[in-house]
């Protein structure tokens, strides 16, 4: 558990940052966050001298693990040439070519700095391209921290979204309609009434911010058909799934193409990034060619371009997918066995190298289902694993990720910890 040095640093941080952190989920580790000294491969090393097996991986970006040698070498080469110019640089062309090979071949790319910026720009682009004002999102899907998507479902009878954060005006929230994930009828109902003014449907093809929730069969295909029928654009928010489920992300994995793709996390190799990708006739609406504004001092940052390009080149060997996939499969099988052995009311959702356990006796098909999971049981699991040197997401509403660094030895160590934890928590009646 976090030690004396982490406690001291957190005390200082509380005087400097709201809640002592710079992103809310970092405060979810109780009683206070641990502070990192360094990281390597599958491990984080804390300022308190602890070694933790990392299944959070920066909340998704580190598919190759920490400090991968190829990414490290690429960053070193770039730093020797300078790390920022504010002018075009050849690596941005090379990374864009790699991305377009797998997402919208023949299209265009706009690099930004975060997933939030990517979805914000994609929505603005969709509105500018279609001349329409409304968007549809899904309750419980997370698309960043800008006003248009900080919106949730209201009462059961509500169609227009309501702000899920103070500071988001009702007038902005009313431009966002909210449907239910994995429920095609909720989308059709909205489109029948508002379809002529819906610029885009935006969706996480696999929900990654309410645990892990895969699409049911035909759901994504239905969204594709509905959007096309009404002349709306389909925005596939692949900030989490892009380059994780496959080189071509969820769109390759499920065989459904969006009109606009947003990427982030893995494609930056652990450096800050967001990407908007679409066909040329859509992307040409962006400035300086068109009238949909986007700009950013740090767009296409050279260090990020170097890390992202190196990451994709390693992913193209296929080996990271094999190792990460085998690790996740082994852990899910062990968890399933423990659930059965101890008679625990729980279910596991799993897609390739991402999964999550929900302490509920029912299937989790939507974020609403995930909210019914016994969060106190998950919190106990997280705490006891952390005591044994295993770091999973501190929030039930996040994913557990595996990487190319999660070898069979790392997995066996984790399985040993899981067995101890289930035995202890079951004996205490906490599962």
C-alpha positions as CSV (number, residue, x, y, z in Angstrom):
1,X,0.0,0.0,0.0
2,X,1.2,3.6,-0.5
3,X,3.9,4.4,2.1
4,X,5.3,7.3,4.0
5,X,6.9,9.1,1.1
6,X,3.8,8.9,-1.0
7,X,1.7,10.2,1.9
8,X,4.2,13.1,2.3
9,X,4.0,14.0,-1.4
10,X,0.2,13.7,-1.5
11,X,0.0,16.1,1.5
12,X,2.0,18.7,-0.5
13,X,-0.1,18.0,-3.7
14,X,-3.3,18.7,-1.8
15,X,-2.2,22.3,-1.3
16,X,-1.3,22.7,-5.0
17,X,-3.9,20.8,-7.0
18,X,-7.7,20.3,-6.6
19,X,-8.0,17.0,-4.7
20,X,-4.3,16.6,-4.9
21,X,-4.3,15.3,-8.4
22,X,-4.4,16.5,-12.0
23,X,-7.0,14.0,-13.2
24,X,-9.7,12.7,-10.9
25,X,-9.2,9.0,-11.3
26,X,-5.7,9.3,-9.8
27,X,-7.3,10.0,-6.5
28,X,-9.3,6.8,-6.6
29,X,-6.4,4.8,-5.0
30,X,-7.2,4.9,-1.2
31,X,-6.3,6.1,1.3
32,X,-4.0,8.2,-1.0
33,X,-2.3,7.6,-4.3
34,X,1.1,6.0,-4.6
35,X,3.8,8.1,-6.3
36,X,5.9,6.6,-9.1
37,X,9.7,6.8,-9.2
38,X,10.2,4.9,-12.5
39,X,8.7,2.2,-14.6
40,X,10.0,-0.6,-16.8
41,X,8.2,-3.3,-18.8
42,X,5.2,-4.6,-16.9
43,X,6.3,-2.9,-13.6
44,X,5.9,0.4,-11.8
45,X,8.4,1.2,-9.0
46,X,7.1,3.6,-6.4
47,X,8.9,6.2,-4.3
48,X,8.2,3.9,-1.3
49,X,10.3,1.1,-2.8
50,X,7.4,-1.0,-3.9
51,X,7.3,-2.9,-7.2
52,X,3.8,-3.2,-8.8
53,X,2.6,-5.2,-11.8
54,X,0.8,-2.6,-13.9
55,X,-2.5,-3.5,-15.5
56,X,-3.5,0.1,-15.8
57,X,-0.8,1.1,-18.3
58,X,-1.5,4.8,-18.2
59,X,-5.2,3.9,-18.8
60,X,-4.5,2.3,-22.1
61,X,-1.6,3.9,-24.1
62,X,1.3,1.7,-23.1
63,X,0.5,-1.4,-25.2
64,X,4.2,-2.2,-25.4
65,X,4.7,-1.8,-21.7
66,X,6.8,0.9,-20.0
67,X,10.0,2.2,-21.5
68,X,10.0,-0.1,-24.5
69,X,13.5,0.0,-26.1
70,X,12.3,0.9,-29.6
71,X,10.2,3.8,-28.4
72,X,13.0,4.9,-26.0
73,X,15.5,4.9,-28.9
74,X,13.1,6.8,-31.2
75,X,12.6,9.5,-28.5
76,X,16.4,9.7,-27.9
77,X,17.0,10.3,-31.6
78,X,14.4,13.0,-31.7
79,X,15.6,14.8,-28.6
80,X,19.1,15.0,-30.1
81,X,17.5,17.0,-33.0
82,X,15.4,19.2,-30.7
83,X,12.0,18.5,-29.3
84,X,9.7,21.2,-30.7
85,X,9.7,23.5,-33.7
86,X,6.2,24.9,-34.4
87,X,6.8,24.1,-38.0
88,X,6.2,21.0,-40.2
89,X,8.4,18.0,-39.7
90,X,8.8,14.8,-41.8
91,X,7.8,12.4,-39.0
92,X,4.3,13.8,-39.0
93,X,3.9,12.6,-42.7
94,X,5.3,9.2,-41.9
95,X,3.0,8.7,-38.9
96,X,0.0,9.9,-40.9
97,X,0.8,7.4,-43.7
98,X,0.9,4.6,-41.1
99,X,-2.4,5.6,-39.6
100,X,-4.1,5.9,-43.0
101,X,-2.9,2.5,-44.0
102,X,-5.3,1.1,-41.4
103,X,-8.0,3.8,-41.0
104,X,-9.6,5.5,-44.0
105,X,-7.0,4.7,-46.7
106,X,-6.6,7.6,-49.1
107,X,-8.1,10.0,-46.5
108,X,-6.5,12.7,-44.4
109,X,-5.4,13.2,-40.8
110,X,-5.4,16.0,-38.3
111,X,-3.1,15.6,-35.3
112,X,-4.2,17.2,-32.0
113,X,-3.0,16.7,-28.4
114,X,-5.6,14.6,-26.5
115,X,-8.6,12.4,-27.1
116,X,-10.8,15.2,-25.8
117,X,-9.5,17.5,-28.5
118,X,-10.0,14.7,-31.1
119,X,-13.7,14.2,-30.3
120,X,-14.3,17.9,-29.9
121,X,-12.8,18.5,-33.4
122,X,-14.6,15.5,-34.9
123,X,-18.0,16.8,-33.7
124,X,-17.3,20.3,-34.9
125,X,-16.2,18.8,-38.3
126,X,-19.4,16.7,-38.5
127,X,-21.5,19.8,-37.8
128,X,-19.7,21.9,-40.3
129,X,-19.8,19.2,-43.0
130,X,-23.5,18.4,-42.6
131,X,-24.8,21.9,-41.7
132,X,-26.7,20.2,-38.8
133,X,-26.6,21.0,-35.0
134,X,-27.5,17.9,-33.1
135,X,-25.4,14.9,-32.1
136,X,-26.3,11.5,-30.6
137,X,-24.1,9.9,-27.9
138,X,-24.7,7.0,-25.6
139,X,-25.4,7.2,-21.9
140,X,-22.2,6.1,-20.0
141,X,-19.9,6.4,-23.0
142,X,-17.0,8.8,-22.4
143,X,-15.7,11.0,-25.2
144,X,-13.5,13.4,-23.2
145,X,-14.0,16.5,-21.1
146,X,-15.6,19.1,-23.4
147,X,-19.1,20.5,-23.1
148,X,-20.8,18.7,-26.0
149,X,-20.1,15.2,-24.5
150,X,-20.3,15.9,-20.7
151,X,-23.9,15.0,-21.0
152,X,-25.9,12.1,-19.7
153,X,-29.4,10.8,-19.9
154,X,-32.1,12.6,-17.9
155,X,-35.3,10.9,-16.7
156,X,-36.6,7.8,-18.4
157,X,-38.8,10.0,-20.6
158,X,-36.0,12.5,-21.5
159,X,-34.6,12.7,-25.0
160,X,-32.3,15.7,-24.7
161,X,-29.2,15.2,-22.5
162,X,-28.6,16.9,-19.3
163,X,-25.2,18.3,-18.2
164,X,-23.2,15.8,-16.1
165,X,-20.9,18.6,-14.9
166,X,-21.4,22.0,-13.5
167,X,-20.4,24.7,-15.9
168,X,-22.0,23.1,-18.9
169,X,-24.9,25.3,-20.0
170,X,-28.3,23.6,-20.5
171,X,-28.4,25.3,-24.0
172,X,-25.3,23.3,-25.0
173,X,-26.5,20.0,-23.5
174,X,-29.7,20.3,-25.4
175,X,-27.7,19.9,-28.7
176,X,-26.8,16.4,-27.5
177,X,-29.3,13.6,-27.7
178,X,-28.7,10.5,-25.5
179,X,-29.4,6.9,-26.5
180,X,-28.8,3.6,-24.7
181,X,-25.7,1.6,-25.7
182,X,-26.5,-1.8,-27.3
183,X,-30.1,-0.6,-27.8
184,X,-30.8,0.1,-31.5
185,X,-34.4,1.0,-30.9
186,X,-33.4,4.0,-28.7
187,X,-31.4,5.3,-31.6
188,X,-34.1,4.7,-34.2
189,X,-36.6,6.5,-31.9
190,X,-34.4,9.6,-31.7
191,X,-33.6,9.6,-35.5
192,X,-37.3,9.3,-36.5
193,X,-38.0,12.5,-34.6
194,X,-34.7,14.5,-35.0
195,X,-32.8,12.7,-37.8
196,X,-32.9,15.6,-40.3
197,X,-30.9,17.7,-37.8
198,X,-28.5,15.1,-36.5
199,X,-25.0,15.8,-37.6
200,X,-23.4,12.6,-36.2
201,X,-23.8,9.6,-34.0
202,X,-20.6,9.2,-31.8
203,X,-19.9,5.9,-30.1
204,X,-17.2,4.0,-28.3
205,X,-17.3,0.8,-30.4
206,X,-16.3,-1.0,-27.2
207,X,-17.2,0.9,-24.1
208,X,-14.0,1.4,-22.1
209,X,-15.1,3.9,-19.5
210,X,-17.8,1.9,-17.8
211,X,-15.7,-1.1,-17.3
212,X,-15.4,-3.0,-20.6
213,X,-18.7,-3.5,-22.5
214,X,-18.5,-5.0,-26.0
215,X,-21.1,-4.3,-28.7
216,X,-23.8,-6.9,-29.1
217,X,-24.1,-8.6,-32.5
218,X,-25.2,-6.3,-35.2
219,X,-25.3,-3.2,-33.0
220,X,-22.5,-1.3,-34.8
221,X,-23.8,-2.4,-38.2
222,X,-27.2,-1.0,-37.3
223,X,-25.6,2.3,-36.3
224,X,-23.9,2.4,-39.6
225,X,-27.1,1.8,-41.5
226,X,-29.1,4.3,-39.4
227,X,-26.5,7.1,-39.9
228,X,-26.4,6.5,-43.6
229,X,-30.2,6.4,-43.9
230,X,-30.5,9.9,-42.3
231,X,-27.4,11.5,-43.9
232,X,-25.7,11.7,-40.6
233,X,-22.0,10.8,-40.0
234,X,-20.9,7.9,-37.8
235,X,-18.0,8.9,-35.5
236,X,-16.1,5.9,-34.2
237,X,-14.3,7.0,-31.0
238,X,-11.4,4.6,-31.0
239,X,-9.2,6.5,-28.5
240,X,-9.1,3.3,-26.5
241,X,-9.6,0.6,-29.1
242,X,-7.6,2.1,-31.9
243,X,-4.5,-0.1,-32.5
244,X,-5.5,-2.2,-29.4
245,X,-8.0,-4.7,-30.8
246,X,-6.2,-4.9,-34.1
247,X,-4.0,-2.6,-36.2
248,X,-7.3,-1.3,-37.7
249,X,-8.9,-1.1,-34.3
250,X,-12.5,-2.0,-33.6
251,X,-13.6,-1.1,-37.1
252,X,-11.3,-3.9,-38.5
253,X,-12.2,-6.2,-35.6
254,X,-16.0,-5.9,-36.0
255,X,-16.1,-5.1,-39.8
256,X,-17.9,-1.8,-39.5
257,X,-16.5,1.5,-40.8
258,X,-17.2,5.0,-39.4
259,X,-17.2,8.2,-41.4
260,X,-14.8,9.8,-38.9
261,X,-12.4,8.0,-36.6
262,X,-10.9,9.5,-33.5
263,X,-7.7,8.0,-32.1
264,X,-5.4,8.6,-29.1
265,X,-3.6,6.7,-26.4
266,X,-1.6,3.9,-28.1
267,X,-1.0,5.8,-31.3
268,X,1.1,8.3,-29.4
269,X,3.3,5.6,-27.8
270,X,2.7,7.1,-24.3
271,X,3.1,10.7,-25.4
272,X,0.1,13.1,-25.5
273,X,-1.9,12.8,-28.8
274,X,-5.3,12.9,-30.4
275,X,-6.1,12.2,-34.0
276,X,-9.0,12.8,-36.3
277,X,-9.1,10.7,-39.5
278,X,-11.7,10.7,-42.3
279,X,-12.1,10.7,-46.1
280,X,-10.7,13.7,-47.9
281,X,-14.0,15.2,-48.8
282,X,-14.8,15.4,-45.1
283,X,-11.4,16.5,-43.9
284,X,-11.1,19.3,-46.4
285,X,-13.7,21.2,-44.4
286,X,-11.0,21.8,-41.8
287,X,-8.9,25.0,-41.8
288,X,-6.9,26.1,-43.7
289,X,-8.7,24.4,-46.6
290,X,-12.2,24.8,-45.2
291,X,-14.1,26.8,-42.6
292,X,-14.2,24.4,-39.7
293,X,-11.6,25.8,-37.3
294,X,-8.9,23.7,-35.6
295,X,-5.4,24.8,-34.5
296,X,-2.9,23.9,-31.8
297,X,0.6,25.0,-30.9
298,X,1.6,21.5,-30.1
299,X,-0.3,19.6,-32.8
300,X,1.9,17.0,-34.4
301,X,4.6,17.4,-31.7
302,X,7.9,15.9,-32.9
303,X,8.5,13.7,-29.8
304,X,5.0,12.3,-30.0
305,X,5.3,11.6,-33.8
306,X,8.6,9.7,-33.0
307,X,7.1,7.6,-30.2
308,X,3.9,6.9,-32.2
309,X,5.7,5.8,-35.3
310,X,8.0,3.5,-33.3
311,X,5.1,1.9,-31.5
312,X,3.1,1.1,-34.7
313,X,6.2,-0.4,-36.3
314,X,6.6,-2.8,-33.3
315,X,2.8,-3.6,-33.4
316,X,3.1,-4.5,-37.0
317,X,5.3,-7.5,-36.1
318,X,2.2,-9.0,-34.5
319,X,4.1,-10.2,-31.4
320,X,2.6,-7.6,-29.0
321,X,-0.9,-8.7,-29.9
322,X,-0.1,-12.4,-29.3
323,X,1.5,-11.7,-25.9
324,X,-1.1,-9.3,-24.6
325,X,-3.9,-11.4,-25.9
326,X,-2.6,-14.6,-24.2
327,X,-2.1,-12.7,-21.0
328,X,-5.6,-11.4,-20.9
329,X,-7.0,-14.8,-21.8
330,X,-5.1,-16.5,-19.0
331,X,-6.2,-14.0,-16.4
332,X,-9.8,-14.1,-17.5
333,X,-9.8,-17.9,-17.3
334,X,-8.3,-17.8,-13.8
335,X,-10.9,-15.3,-12.7
336,X,-13.7,-17.4,-14.1
337,X,-12.4,-20.4,-12.3
338,X,-12.2,-18.5,-9.0
339,X,-15.7,-17.1,-9.4
340,X,-17.0,-20.7,-9.9
341,X,-14.8,-22.1,-7.1
342,X,-16.0,-19.6,-4.5
343,X,-19.6,-19.2,-5.8
344,X,-19.1,-15.5,-6.3
345,X,-21.9,-13.5,-8.1
346,X,-19.7,-11.9,-10.8
347,X,-19.3,-11.7,-14.6
348,X,-16.4,-10.8,-16.8
349,X,-16.4,-8.9,-20.0
350,X,-13.4,-9.5,-22.2
351,X,-12.3,-8.3,-25.7
352,X,-8.7,-9.2,-26.7
353,X,-6.3,-7.3,-24.4
354,X,-8.9,-5.5,-22.3
355,X,-11.3,-6.9,-19.7
356,X,-13.1,-6.1,-16.5
357,X,-14.8,-8.1,-13.7
358,X,-18.3,-6.9,-12.5
359,X,-19.6,-8.2,-9.2
360,X,-23.2,-8.8,-10.3
361,X,-25.2,-11.9,-11.1
362,X,-26.4,-10.5,-14.4
363,X,-24.8,-9.8,-17.8
364,X,-23.3,-6.4,-18.3
365,X,-24.5,-5.1,-21.6
366,X,-24.7,-1.4,-21.0
367,X,-23.2,1.2,-18.7
368,X,-26.5,1.2,-16.8
369,X,-25.9,-2.5,-16.0
370,X,-22.3,-1.7,-14.9
371,X,-23.6,0.8,-12.4
372,X,-25.5,-2.1,-10.6
373,X,-22.3,-3.9,-9.9
374,X,-21.2,-4.2,-6.3
375,X,-18.5,-1.5,-6.3
376,X,-17.5,-2.2,-2.7
377,X,-16.5,-5.8,-3.7
378,X,-14.4,-4.4,-6.6
379,X,-12.8,-1.8,-4.3
380,X,-11.8,-4.6,-1.9
381,X,-10.3,-6.6,-4.8
382,X,-8.3,-3.6,-5.9
383,X,-7.0,-2.9,-2.4
384,X,-6.0,-6.5,-1.7
385,X,-4.3,-6.9,-5.1
386,X,-2.4,-3.7,-4.5
387,X,-1.2,-5.0,-1.1
388,X,0.3,-8.0,-3.1
389,X,2.0,-5.8,-5.7
390,X,-0.7,-5.9,-8.5
391,X,-2.1,-2.6,-9.8
392,X,-5.5,-2.8,-11.5
393,X,-7.7,0.1,-12.3
394,X,-8.9,1.6,-9.0
395,X,-12.3,2.4,-10.4
396,X,-14.9,-0.3,-11.5
397,X,-15.7,2.0,-14.4
398,X,-12.2,1.6,-16.0
399,X,-10.6,-1.3,-17.9
400,X,-7.9,-3.8,-17.0
401,X,-5.3,-3.8,-19.8
402,X,-2.6,-6.2,-20.7
403,X,0.5,-5.4,-22.8
404,X,3.4,-6.9,-24.7
405,X,5.3,-6.8,-21.4
406,X,2.9,-9.2,-19.6
407,X,4.8,-12.4,-20.2
408,X,3.8,-15.8,-18.8
409,X,6.0,-15.2,-15.7
410,X,4.2,-11.9,-15.0
411,X,0.9,-13.5,-15.4
412,X,1.7,-16.4,-13.1
413,X,2.7,-14.0,-10.4
414,X,-0.6,-12.2,-10.9
415,X,-2.6,-15.5,-10.7
416,X,-0.9,-16.4,-7.5
417,X,-2.0,-13.0,-6.0
418,X,-5.5,-13.5,-7.3
419,X,-5.8,-16.8,-5.6
420,X,-4.7,-15.4,-2.3
421,X,-7.1,-12.4,-2.6
422,X,-10.2,-14.4,-3.5
423,X,-9.5,-16.8,-0.6
424,X,-9.1,-13.9,1.8
425,X,-12.1,-11.8,0.6
426,X,-14.4,-14.8,0.4
427,X,-13.4,-15.8,4.0
428,X,-14.3,-12.3,5.1
429,X,-17.6,-12.2,3.3
430,X,-16.6,-9.3,1.0
431,X,-17.3,-11.0,-2.3
